[in-house]
Amino acid sequence: MRIPFLNNRKKKGKRAPGRKDMERQVRQAVQRYYEVAASNAQTIKSFGTAQAGDPNDWLSDDVQTLRARASYEIRHNGYAKGMTRTRANDLIGTRPRLQFRSGNAKFDEAVEREWALWAGTSDNPVWGVGYCDAEGTKSLSDILKIACARHQDDSGDGYIIMTRERRGPGNWRQRGDRGVRLRLRLVHPDRIMTPWGVDDDSVKDGIEYDANGRPAYYYVMKEHPNSATADLVGKYEKIPAKYVLHYFEFEYADQAHGEPRITPSLWTWNKMRRYTEAVVGSAELAACLAGIITGDSDPDDDEVLDWDTVEIVKNALMTVPGGGDIHQFKAEQPTGTYKEFKAELLNEAARPSNMPYNVAAGNSSGYNYSSGRLDKQEYQKDTANERHGVETRILAAIAAEWLREAMLIPGFLPSAPPEVLRNARGGWYWDGVGHVDPQKEANAQETRLHRSKVSNFADECAKDGKDWQQVMIQRAKEKEFAESLGLNYEQAAVADMPPQNGNDDQDDDDEDEDDEQ
């Protein structure tokens, strides 16, 4: 093969290729392997705004605009609002329940009980929302739904500040919080910003970093910058990073902030809203016009007059001007593809959240039984992964701070030797995902537990969001009570159960056929 720039023979009227020519030809040869990197009219039109740079700089410049538009879309779009609400409920649920295991049953029970009372996650609703919220209005579940779910959708960042409630007359003892003064304060992401007058290269977007690049302090405005009163404009708190829980989704290295989760869908939501408004506007126009009168006269012979309207009398015969004809206005919108096109837009908008169409739309009418379960599997995996992030980045820090303070209060928890605490383990129980057919799920559990033996009672209870020890204790109580009444506990438990149908696969096929019909 002959390579042009290696031919050093001089030709008449042409200069020998120089170094820059050689580099240019090499670049062009390489770019042929990446057609999308070529510079031509098509790529410039498609990628004209694409540029390299630090993503943190992009967020610094555009995050306020992105947040404003994301919040606007969620407020004005029923689908977007519903998806945000569904995501929060699926991720956090009713409450995360602490399971503490140190080997000291009495100590573990006390920790779990006092934590539930403080966090508002007790099974007994008489205790209310607990005492974890600095404002006294929200439970731990409410705080997590806002910081780890809803603020992720409209802002990209969630902030929780760990603080202490000050002692005072009628303040903390009378509220019944039993002495633990740790409080959680939600902060709107817009309040984390660099104050005026702070000119330091280590401070960026309201976060001050140390020499290792770790957050050292957070600058928190006293009020939201768009609603601050005159005496609070520019006022801020400088809070050490160890008291600030900053939650966002990591997408690239050196990331300092998150972007609103629905950012990639903003254009799609906008298209859906504009398309819907256009279709409705066209249909309204057609509905408003009862008919149009036309004529075959020569327009050059007639004087052009202003349009006029003719009232149509109900159930009556009418005449039209000479040479005229009346036609009913035919409505063309919505078209036959309106529903399909809108469903495609909704499916695209829900994809960044890994949410299947039937969950985003709140409608599974087009699904059969198997497809509905299959589509939800990836969404449930995504929810499980994000729950792990909430556990390790938020709940672990809160629980550690709560336990540290609780241990310092005399008589608050039973005494336990230090080695017990060093070996302690903790975990969280979340709401389980209900099965569409409980009978089939019970058969599957029976197979996993007793036939294939690939599971255990603790794991099966955890899937339902239950503590297996509490389940065992409750079953023992029920058995003891049944025997005190002269009843056989096992027979009483299964007396009202429907007969099992072992042909589950055939049932699935029948249900699928019914759905397809």
C-alpha positions as CSV (number, residue, x, y, z in Angstrom):
1,M,0.0,0.0,0.0
2,R,1.3,3.4,-0.9
3,I,1.1,6.0,1.9
4,P,1.1,9.5,0.4
5,F,3.0,11.3,3.1
6,L,5.8,8.8,3.0
7,N,6.6,9.6,-0.6
8,N,9.4,12.1,-0.3
9,R,9.9,12.6,-4.1
10,K,9.4,16.2,-5.0
11,K,7.1,16.9,-7.9
12,K,7.0,19.9,-10.1
13,G,4.7,22.5,-8.7
14,K,4.1,20.7,-5.4
15,R,5.9,21.1,-2.1
16,A,6.9,18.1,0.0
17,P,4.5,17.4,2.9
18,G,5.5,19.0,6.1
19,R,5.0,17.8,9.7
20,K,1.6,19.5,10.1
21,D,0.4,17.9,6.9
22,M,1.5,14.5,8.1
23,E,-0.3,14.9,11.4
24,R,-3.5,16.1,9.7
25,Q,-3.5,13.1,7.4
26,V,-2.9,10.8,10.3
27,R,-5.8,12.4,12.3
28,Q,-8.1,12.0,9.3
29,A,-7.1,8.4,8.9
30,V,-7.9,7.7,12.5
31,Q,-11.2,9.5,12.5
32,R,-12.4,7.2,9.7
33,Y,-12.7,4.5,12.4
34,Y,-15.2,6.8,14.3
35,E,-17.6,8.2,11.8
36,V,-19.5,10.0,14.5
37,A,-16.3,12.0,15.3
38,A,-16.0,13.3,11.7
39,S,-16.6,17.0,11.1
40,N,-19.2,17.4,8.4
41,A,-22.6,19.1,8.0
42,Q,-24.5,16.3,9.5
43,T,-22.4,15.8,12.6
44,I,-22.2,19.6,13.2
45,K,-25.9,19.8,13.0
46,S,-26.4,16.9,15.4
47,F,-23.6,17.6,17.9
48,G,-22.9,21.3,17.4
49,T,-23.4,22.0,21.1
50,A,-21.4,19.1,22.4
51,Q,-18.2,20.1,24.1
52,A,-15.6,18.7,26.5
53,G,-15.1,20.0,29.9
54,D,-15.5,19.5,33.7
55,P,-19.0,18.3,34.4
56,N,-18.9,20.1,37.7
57,D,-18.4,23.4,35.8
58,W,-21.4,22.5,33.7
59,L,-23.5,21.9,36.8
60,S,-22.3,25.1,38.4
61,D,-23.5,27.1,35.4
62,D,-26.8,25.3,34.7
63,V,-27.9,23.6,37.9
64,Q,-30.3,26.4,39.0
65,T,-32.0,26.5,35.6
66,L,-32.2,22.7,35.6
67,R,-33.8,22.6,39.0
68,A,-36.3,25.4,38.1
69,R,-37.4,23.6,35.0
70,A,-37.5,20.1,36.6
71,S,-39.6,21.5,39.5
72,Y,-41.9,23.3,37.1
73,E,-42.4,20.1,35.1
74,I,-43.2,18.0,38.2
75,R,-45.7,20.6,39.4
76,H,-47.5,20.8,36.1
77,N,-47.3,17.3,34.6
78,G,-49.4,14.7,36.2
79,Y,-47.3,11.8,34.9
80,A,-44.1,13.4,36.2
81,K,-45.7,14.1,39.6
82,G,-47.0,10.6,39.9
83,M,-43.7,9.0,38.9
84,T,-41.9,11.1,41.6
85,R,-44.4,10.0,44.2
86,T,-44.3,6.4,43.2
87,R,-40.5,6.3,43.3
88,A,-40.4,7.7,46.8
89,N,-43.0,5.2,48.0
90,D,-41.3,2.3,46.4
91,L,-37.8,3.3,47.6
92,I,-38.6,4.2,51.3
93,G,-42.0,2.7,51.8
94,T,-43.7,3.0,55.2
95,R,-40.6,2.9,57.3
96,P,-37.1,1.2,57.4
97,R,-36.9,-0.9,60.5
98,L,-33.6,-1.4,62.4
99,Q,-32.4,-4.9,63.3
100,F,-29.6,-4.7,65.9
101,R,-27.7,-7.9,66.8
102,S,-24.9,-7.8,69.5
103,G,-25.5,-11.1,71.1
104,N,-27.1,-9.5,74.1
105,A,-30.9,-10.0,73.5
106,K,-31.9,-7.5,76.2
107,F,-29.7,-4.8,74.9
108,D,-30.7,-5.5,71.3
109,E,-34.4,-5.3,72.1
110,A,-33.9,-2.0,73.9
111,V,-31.9,-0.4,71.1
112,E,-34.5,-1.4,68.5
113,R,-37.4,-0.2,70.7
114,E,-35.9,3.2,71.5
115,W,-34.7,3.7,67.9
116,A,-38.2,3.1,66.6
117,L,-39.7,5.5,69.1
118,W,-37.2,8.2,68.1
119,A,-37.5,7.6,64.4
120,G,-41.2,7.3,64.2
121,T,-40.9,3.8,62.8
122,S,-42.7,1.9,65.6
123,D,-45.3,-0.7,64.8
124,N,-47.5,1.1,67.3
125,P,-48.9,4.2,65.6
126,V,-49.8,5.8,69.0
127,W,-46.2,7.1,69.2
128,G,-46.7,9.3,66.2
129,V,-43.9,10.6,64.0
130,G,-41.3,10.2,66.6
131,Y,-38.7,12.9,67.7
132,C,-36.0,12.7,65.0
133,D,-37.2,15.8,63.0
134,A,-35.9,19.2,64.1
135,E,-39.2,20.7,63.2
136,G,-41.2,18.0,65.0
137,T,-43.5,17.3,62.0
138,K,-41.8,14.5,60.1
139,S,-40.8,10.9,60.7
140,L,-37.5,9.4,59.5
141,S,-39.4,7.9,56.6
142,D,-40.7,11.4,55.6
143,I,-37.2,12.8,55.7
144,L,-35.8,10.1,53.6
145,K,-38.5,10.3,51.0
146,I,-37.8,14.0,50.5
147,A,-33.9,13.9,50.6
148,C,-33.3,10.6,48.9
149,A,-36.2,10.5,46.4
150,R,-38.1,13.7,45.6
151,H,-35.1,16.0,45.8
152,Q,-33.2,13.6,43.6
153,D,-35.9,14.1,40.9
154,D,-36.2,17.8,41.0
155,S,-32.8,19.0,42.3
156,G,-30.3,16.1,42.1
157,D,-29.1,16.6,45.7
158,G,-30.5,15.8,49.1
159,Y,-29.1,17.4,52.4
160,I,-29.8,16.3,55.9
161,I,-28.1,18.1,58.8
162,M,-27.5,16.3,62.1
163,T,-28.0,18.7,65.0
164,R,-28.9,18.8,68.7
165,E,-32.1,20.0,70.3
166,R,-31.2,22.5,73.0
167,R,-32.4,21.9,76.4
168,G,-35.0,24.4,77.7
169,P,-38.1,24.7,79.8
170,G,-40.8,22.5,78.3
171,N,-38.6,21.7,75.4
172,W,-37.2,18.2,75.2
173,R,-38.1,16.3,78.4
174,Q,-41.8,17.2,78.1
175,R,-41.9,16.0,74.5
176,G,-41.2,12.5,75.7
177,D,-38.1,11.9,73.6
178,R,-36.5,10.1,76.6
179,G,-33.3,12.1,76.4
180,V,-31.8,11.6,73.0
181,R,-31.4,15.0,71.5
182,L,-30.1,14.1,68.1
183,R,-32.3,15.9,65.5
184,L,-32.4,15.8,61.7
185,R,-32.9,19.0,59.7
186,L,-33.8,18.9,56.0
187,V,-32.2,21.6,53.9
188,H,-33.4,22.6,50.4
189,P,-30.5,22.2,47.9
190,D,-30.8,25.8,46.8
191,R,-29.7,26.9,50.2
192,I,-26.3,25.3,49.7
193,M,-24.4,28.0,47.9
194,T,-21.2,30.1,48.2
195,P,-22.0,33.3,50.0
196,W,-21.1,36.7,48.6
197,G,-17.6,37.8,49.8
198,V,-16.2,34.3,50.1
199,D,-13.5,34.2,47.5
200,D,-11.5,31.0,48.0
201,D,-10.5,28.4,45.4
202,S,-11.2,25.7,48.0
203,V,-14.9,26.7,48.1
204,K,-17.2,25.7,45.2
205,D,-20.9,25.8,45.0
206,G,-21.3,26.1,48.8
207,I,-18.8,23.4,49.7
208,E,-15.4,24.0,51.1
209,Y,-12.9,21.2,50.4
210,D,-9.7,20.3,52.3
211,A,-6.3,19.5,50.8
212,N,-7.4,15.9,50.0
213,G,-10.4,17.1,48.0
214,R,-12.9,16.0,50.8
215,P,-15.7,18.2,51.9
216,A,-14.7,20.1,55.0
217,Y,-17.6,22.6,55.5
218,Y,-21.0,23.4,54.0
219,Y,-22.3,26.9,53.6
220,V,-26.0,26.9,54.3
221,M,-28.0,30.1,53.7
222,K,-30.3,31.1,56.6
223,E,-33.3,31.1,54.2
224,H,-34.0,30.2,50.6
225,P,-32.2,32.8,48.4
226,N,-35.4,33.6,46.5
227,S,-37.5,34.2,49.7
228,A,-35.0,35.6,52.2
229,T,-36.1,38.6,54.1
230,A,-34.0,41.8,54.1
231,D,-32.3,41.1,57.4
232,L,-31.3,37.5,56.4
233,V,-30.0,38.2,52.9
234,G,-26.5,36.9,52.7
235,K,-26.6,35.3,56.2
236,Y,-25.3,31.8,56.4
237,E,-24.1,29.0,58.6
238,K,-20.8,27.3,58.1
239,I,-21.4,23.7,59.2
240,P,-18.7,21.0,59.5
241,A,-19.1,18.2,56.9
242,K,-19.3,15.5,59.5
243,Y,-22.7,16.8,60.5
244,V,-24.0,17.1,56.9
245,L,-25.4,14.1,55.0
246,H,-25.2,14.8,51.3
247,Y,-26.9,12.3,49.1
248,F,-26.8,12.3,45.3
249,E,-26.3,9.8,42.5
250,F,-22.7,9.2,41.4
251,E,-22.3,9.2,37.6
252,Y,-18.6,10.2,37.0
253,A,-15.3,10.7,38.8
254,D,-14.7,13.8,40.9
255,Q,-18.4,14.6,41.0
256,A,-19.4,17.1,43.6
257,H,-23.1,17.5,43.0
258,G,-26.0,15.6,41.3
259,E,-28.2,16.7,38.5
260,P,-32.0,16.4,38.6
261,R,-32.9,12.8,37.8
262,I,-35.5,13.9,35.2
263,T,-33.0,16.1,33.3
264,P,-32.8,13.8,30.3
265,S,-36.6,13.7,30.2
266,L,-37.3,17.4,30.3
267,W,-37.4,17.7,26.5
268,T,-39.6,14.6,26.3
269,W,-42.0,16.0,28.9
270,N,-42.1,19.3,27.0
271,K,-42.9,17.5,23.8
272,M,-45.7,15.6,25.4
273,R,-47.2,18.7,26.9
274,R,-47.0,20.7,23.7
275,Y,-48.4,17.8,21.6
276,T,-51.3,17.3,24.1
277,E,-52.1,21.0,24.1
278,A,-52.0,21.1,20.3
279,V,-54.3,18.1,19.9
280,V,-56.8,19.4,22.5
281,G,-56.7,22.9,20.9
282,S,-57.5,21.4,17.5
283,A,-60.3,19.3,18.9
284,E,-61.8,22.3,20.7
285,L,-61.7,24.4,17.5
286,A,-63.5,21.7,15.6
287,A,-66.1,21.3,18.3
288,C,-66.7,25.1,18.4
289,L,-67.5,25.3,14.7
290,A,-70.9,23.8,13.9
291,G,-70.4,24.1,10.2
292,I,-69.0,26.2,7.3
293,I,-71.1,27.8,4.5
294,T,-69.4,27.8,1.1
295,G,-70.4,29.1,-2.3
296,D,-69.4,28.7,-5.9
297,S,-69.7,32.4,-6.9
298,D,-66.8,34.2,-8.6
299,P,-64.8,35.9,-5.8
300,D,-63.8,38.7,-8.2
301,D,-67.5,39.7,-8.6
302,D,-68.2,39.8,-4.9
303,E,-67.0,42.3,-2.4
304,V,-65.0,40.7,0.4
305,L,-66.9,41.2,3.6
306,D,-66.1,40.3,7.2
307,W,-66.9,36.8,8.3
308,D,-70.3,36.4,9.9
309,T,-71.9,33.8,12.0
310,V,-75.3,32.2,11.5
311,E,-77.1,30.8,14.5
312,I,-78.4,27.3,14.0
313,V,-81.8,26.5,15.5
314,K,-82.2,23.1,17.1
315,N,-84.5,20.6,15.3
316,A,-85.4,23.1,12.5
317,L,-85.0,23.3,8.7
318,M,-82.8,26.1,7.6
319,T,-81.9,27.9,4.3
320,V,-78.6,29.1,3.2
321,P,-77.7,32.1,1.0
322,G,-78.2,31.6,-2.8
323,G,-75.4,29.6,-4.3
324,G,-74.2,28.5,-0.9
325,D,-73.7,25.2,0.7
326,I,-73.2,24.2,4.3
327,H,-70.8,21.6,5.5
328,Q,-70.2,20.3,9.0
329,F,-66.7,20.9,10.2
330,K,-64.9,17.6,10.4
331,A,-62.7,17.0,13.5
332,E,-59.3,15.4,12.6
333,Q,-57.8,15.3,16.1
334,P,-56.9,13.2,18.0
335,T,-55.7,10.9,15.3
336,G,-55.6,7.1,15.6
337,T,-51.9,7.2,16.6
338,Y,-52.3,9.7,19.4
339,K,-52.4,7.1,22.2
340,E,-49.5,5.2,20.8
341,F,-47.3,8.2,20.4
342,K,-48.1,9.5,23.8
343,A,-47.3,6.1,25.3
344,E,-43.9,6.2,23.5
345,L,-43.1,9.6,25.0
346,L,-44.0,8.4,28.5
347,N,-41.9,5.3,28.1
348,E,-38.9,7.3,27.1
349,A,-39.4,9.8,29.9
350,A,-39.6,7.0,32.5
351,R,-36.4,5.2,31.3
352,P,-33.8,7.3,33.2
353,S,-35.5,6.1,36.4
354,N,-35.6,2.5,35.2
355,M,-39.3,2.6,35.7
356,P,-41.4,0.4,33.4
357,Y,-44.2,1.8,31.4
358,N,-47.0,0.2,33.4
359,V,-45.6,1.7,36.6
360,A,-45.1,5.1,35.1
361,A,-48.5,5.2,33.5
362,G,-50.3,3.5,36.4
363,N,-51.9,1.3,33.8
364,S,-51.2,-2.4,33.1
365,S,-54.2,-3.0,30.8
366,G,-51.9,-3.8,27.9
367,Y,-49.8,-6.3,29.8
368,N,-50.2,-10.0,30.3
369,Y,-49.3,-11.5,33.7
370,S,-45.8,-12.6,32.7
371,S,-44.8,-9.4,31.0
372,G,-45.9,-7.3,33.9
373,R,-43.7,-9.3,36.3
374,L,-40.8,-9.3,33.9
375,D,-40.8,-5.6,33.3
376,K,-40.9,-4.9,37.1
377,Q,-37.8,-7.0,37.8
378,E,-35.3,-4.5,36.6
379,Y,-37.1,-1.7,38.4
380,Q,-37.1,-3.7,41.6
381,K,-33.4,-4.4,41.2
382,D,-32.7,-0.7,40.8
383,T,-34.8,0.1,43.9
384,A,-32.8,-2.5,45.9
385,N,-29.5,-1.0,44.7
386,E,-30.6,2.5,45.7
387,R,-31.8,1.3,49.1
388,H,-28.3,0.0,49.7
389,G,-27.0,3.5,49.0
390,V,-29.5,5.0,51.5
391,E,-28.4,2.4,54.1
392,T,-24.7,2.9,53.8
393,R,-24.6,6.7,53.1
394,I,-27.5,8.0,55.3
395,L,-28.9,5.5,57.7
396,A,-25.6,4.1,58.9
397,A,-24.3,7.6,59.9
398,I,-27.6,8.5,61.6
399,A,-27.8,5.2,63.6
400,A,-24.1,5.5,64.6
401,E,-24.6,9.0,65.9
402,W,-27.9,8.1,67.7
403,L,-26.2,5.0,69.4
404,R,-23.2,7.0,70.5
405,E,-25.4,9.6,72.2
406,A,-27.8,6.9,73.6
407,M,-24.9,5.1,75.2
408,L,-23.9,8.3,77.1
409,I,-27.2,8.7,78.8
410,P,-27.2,6.9,82.2
411,G,-29.8,4.2,82.4
412,F,-31.2,4.8,78.9
413,L,-30.0,1.4,77.6
414,P,-29.1,-1.7,79.4
415,S,-25.4,-2.0,80.2
416,A,-23.4,-4.1,77.8
417,P,-19.7,-5.0,77.8
418,P,-17.5,-3.2,75.2
419,E,-16.7,-6.4,73.3
420,V,-20.4,-7.0,72.7
421,L,-20.7,-3.6,71.0
422,R,-17.5,-4.1,69.0
423,N,-19.0,-7.3,67.5
424,A,-22.5,-5.9,67.0
425,R,-24.1,-6.1,63.6
426,G,-27.0,-4.1,62.2
427,G,-29.4,-4.3,59.3
428,W,-32.6,-2.8,57.9
429,Y,-35.9,-4.2,57.0
430,W,-37.9,-2.5,54.2
431,D,-41.4,-3.1,53.0
432,G,-41.7,-6.2,50.9
433,V,-43.1,-6.3,47.4
434,G,-46.5,-8.0,47.4
435,H,-47.0,-10.9,44.9
436,V,-49.9,-10.8,42.6
437,D,-50.8,-14.4,43.4
438,P,-50.0,-15.1,47.1
439,Q,-50.8,-18.8,46.7
440,K,-48.1,-19.2,44.0
441,E,-45.6,-17.3,46.1
442,A,-46.3,-19.5,49.1
443,N,-45.6,-22.6,46.9
444,A,-42.4,-21.0,45.7
445,Q,-41.3,-20.3,49.3
446,E,-42.1,-23.9,50.2
447,T,-39.9,-25.1,47.4
448,R,-37.0,-22.8,48.4
449,L,-37.2,-23.6,52.1
450,H,-37.9,-27.4,52.2
451,R,-37.3,-28.9,48.7
452,S,-34.3,-27.2,47.2
453,K,-33.1,-25.8,50.6
454,V,-31.6,-22.7,48.9
455,S,-33.2,-20.3,51.3
456,N,-33.9,-19.9,55.0
457,F,-36.6,-18.4,57.2
458,A,-34.7,-15.2,57.9
459,D,-34.2,-14.5,54.2
460,E,-37.9,-15.2,53.4
461,C,-39.1,-12.9,56.1
462,A,-36.7,-10.2,55.0
463,K,-38.3,-10.2,51.5
464,D,-41.6,-9.3,53.2
465,G,-39.9,-6.7,55.3
466,K,-40.3,-8.7,58.6
467,D,-37.9,-9.6,61.4
468,W,-37.8,-13.4,61.5
469,Q,-37.3,-13.5,65.3
470,Q,-40.4,-11.3,65.8
471,V,-42.3,-13.6,63.5
472,M,-41.2,-16.6,65.5
473,I,-42.1,-14.9,68.8
474,Q,-45.6,-14.0,67.5
475,R,-46.2,-17.6,66.2
476,A,-45.2,-18.9,69.6
477,K,-47.7,-16.6,71.3
478,E,-50.4,-17.6,68.9
479,K,-49.7,-21.3,69.5
480,E,-49.7,-20.9,73.3
481,F,-53.0,-19.0,73.1
482,A,-54.6,-21.6,70.8
483,E,-53.6,-24.5,73.1
484,S,-55.0,-22.6,76.1
485,L,-58.4,-22.7,74.3
486,G,-58.1,-26.3,73.5
487,L,-57.4,-25.8,69.8
488,N,-54.8,-27.4,67.6
489,Y,-52.7,-24.5,66.4
490,E,-51.5,-26.1,63.1
491,Q,-55.1,-27.2,62.2
492,A,-56.5,-23.8,63.0
493,A,-53.9,-22.1,60.9
494,V,-54.7,-24.1,57.8
495,A,-58.4,-24.6,58.3
496,D,-59.5,-21.7,56.1
497,M,-56.8,-22.0,53.5
498,P,-58.0,-22.7,49.9
499,P,-56.8,-26.0,48.4
500,Q,-53.5,-25.8,46.6
501,N,-53.3,-26.1,42.8
502,G,-49.9,-27.5,41.9
503,N,-50.2,-26.7,38.2
504,D,-48.9,-23.2,38.4
505,D,-47.4,-23.1,34.9
506,Q,-50.7,-24.0,33.4
507,D,-52.4,-21.2,35.5
508,D,-49.8,-18.7,34.1
509,D,-50.5,-19.8,30.6
510,D,-54.3,-19.5,31.1
511,E,-53.9,-16.0,32.6
512,D,-51.7,-14.9,29.7
513,E,-54.2,-16.2,27.1
514,D,-57.0,-14.4,28.9
515,D,-55.1,-11.1,28.9
516,E,-54.2,-11.4,25.2
517,Q,-57.9,-11.9,24.4
